Amino acid sequence: MKIFVGLSGGVDSAVSAYLLKKAGHDVTGVFLKVWEPDFLPCTGAQDRLDAMRVAGHLQIPFKTYDVEEEYKESVVEYLLSEYKEGRTPNPDVMCNRAIKFGIFWERAKKDGAEAIATGHYARNEKHGAQVSQGTNKTQKTEHKLLRGVDETKDQSYFLWTLTQDDLSHTLFPVGGVQKKEVRSIASSVGLPNATKKDSQGICFLGHVDMAEFLKRYIPVEEGIIRDIEGNAVGKHEGVAFYTLGQHVSTSTPHRLYVIKKNKETNELVVSESETVSDTKQVYVLEKVNWVSEAPRESGVYQAQIRYRGAKYPVRVTQTESQWSIVFEESVLIAKGQSVVLYENERCLGGGIVQ
């Protein structure tokens, strides 16, 4: 099979390419060149060089797709507009939807690819079953999105927007492999980036100080920090730069957390405990996507509200076209965050908190 692998310059995608070539596939490495801010230290040039070295070592063709404009429009502008509205977006989710599994596949298909692959720690299992319609029998194929076997690295949380069509041409070669084994494979076959550190931070851009990044586009607007009694305990630079649950420094000796943001008055409310905040049991979701069939209202599922976060028991309800997640206990979720639903290790999909 002709497979285009997204080579990020990291070890996970490099080992993915190696495993696919070893399995006999016709593999091409592709580096996605995204927009980078000129005022922050970004790693795009070095990452591309590392990706080229991997392709050279594996003796596979190498391409670069320039997706700067698409990335800026779909990820950066979305990120900024959400923060300006006082919401807390997840840029990695949008990056996956629009770039890694959107424009990448579109261009790869035009260049002759039959499938794409990435270094995500997730699994894509294909299941087939015969469906009878009268005297006719047809084969129905379903793809299940599962957690990666290495739970400490599982990235299915970021993939809840994928559809059956996406999964029909997508491979996750390291999803069934432990991270330490990926490192071991990289070293054993001499991959030039075998010891490269894992990237963290905004999708593609790496470790970027979010507050510093946002201040380039959102004006600083000094406001008051108040405790739950209404006393002023400090000042902040604008509610857009904070999210619920975030630790803030104040004039008090206590460790305080943001429990409420008031965009109209530009004030933050803080407390020593998140439990006294505007926690809720029911959250309405928007932009909902179910990877295959929708969850049953009678079922009990697990919800994850952040990457590597806790798993909460939940139920779902649907009113007309509106989905809500009902938690067994009150939790604190910021507007704009992704809530992802699981049935054991299977990722069912999710939505964004309204």
Residue, then its C-alpha position, 0 to 999 in steps of 0.5 A: m500500500k502507498i502510505f504517506v507518513g507525517l514526519s514531524g521530526g520526532v521519534d514517534s513518527a520516525v518509528s511509524a515510518y520504519l514499521l510501515k516500510k518494514a511491513g512492506h508498504d510503499v512509504t513516503g515521508v511528509f513534513l507539514k510546514v506550518w505558520e510560526p510566529d517570528f517573535l518566539p523561538c520555534t523549532g520548525a527548521q530543525d524539525r524539518l531537518d530531522a524529518m529529512r534525516v529520518a527519510g534519508h536513513l530509511q531511504i524513503p521519498f520525502k516531501t514538504y507540504d506548505v500549510e502555513e495559511e491553512y494552519k493560521e486560519s484553522v488553528v491560530e485564528y480559532l485559538l485567538s478568537e476563543y481566548k478573546e471570548g474568555r473561552t479555553p480552546n484546545p488547539d491540538v484538537m483543531c489542528n488534528r481536525a483541520i491539518k493532520f487529518g484534513i489538508f494532509w490527507e487531501r494533498a496526499k491523496k492527490d499525490g497518489a497516497e492510499a492512506i496516511a499515517t501519524g505517530h499518534y498513540a492511539r489505535n484504529e481497529k477495523h471490524g466487519a460484520q454481515v448485515s442482512q436486508g431481506t435476501n441480500k447480505t452486505q459486509k459492513t465495516e466499522h472502525k473503532l478508535l481505541r486508546g493507545v496501549d501505553e496509557t501514559k502516552d495515549q493521545s486519543y483525547f485529541l482525536w475525538t473529531l475523527t470520522q469513519d471516513d477519516l479512519s478508513h484511510t488512517l494508520f497509527p503504527v505506534g498505537g499498539v507499542q509502549k513508548k519505551e519500546v518505540r525508543s528501543i526500536a529507534s535506537s536499534v535501527g539507528l534512527p538519527n533522532a532516536t534520543k530527541k526529546d518529545s515535543q510539548g505545547i501548541c500543535f506543531l509549534g512546540h513549547v510556547d509560553m501561551a500568555e506571551f503568545l496571546k499578549r501579542y494579539i490580545p491587549v493587556e487590560e489590568g483587572i482586579i482579582r477577588d476572593i469569594e468574599g469579594n475582597a480585592v487580593g491582587k491584579h491581573e492583566g486580562v481575563a483572556f490570559y487565564t483559565l478555570g483551575q489555573h493557579v494565580s499569584t496574589s498578595t495572600p500567602h495561600r495557593l489560590y485558583v481561578i474559579k470564575k472569570n467575569k469578562e464583562t467586569n474583567e475580574l477573576v474570582v479565586s479560592e483555595s479550593e476549586t470545589v467552591s467554584d461554579t462546578k456543575q454536573v451537567y454540561v451542554l456540548e457543541k460541535v459534537n462528533w461521534v466516531s461511529e454510532a452515538p452513545r446510548e442514553s441508558g449507558v454509563y461511560q467515562a468522560q475525560i476533560r483534559y489530556r491525561g486527565a481523570k476519567y469521570p463516570v457520566r451519562v448522556t442526554q439528547t434533546e433534539s440536536q443538543w447533547s449534554i454530559v451528566f456527571e455523577e459529581s460536580v466538576l469544573i470545566a471551562k467553556g471551550q474545553s473538549v469533553v471526550l467520551y469513552e466506553n472502556e478503552r474505546c473513544l466514542g467521540g465528544g464535543i466542546v463545552q458551550 
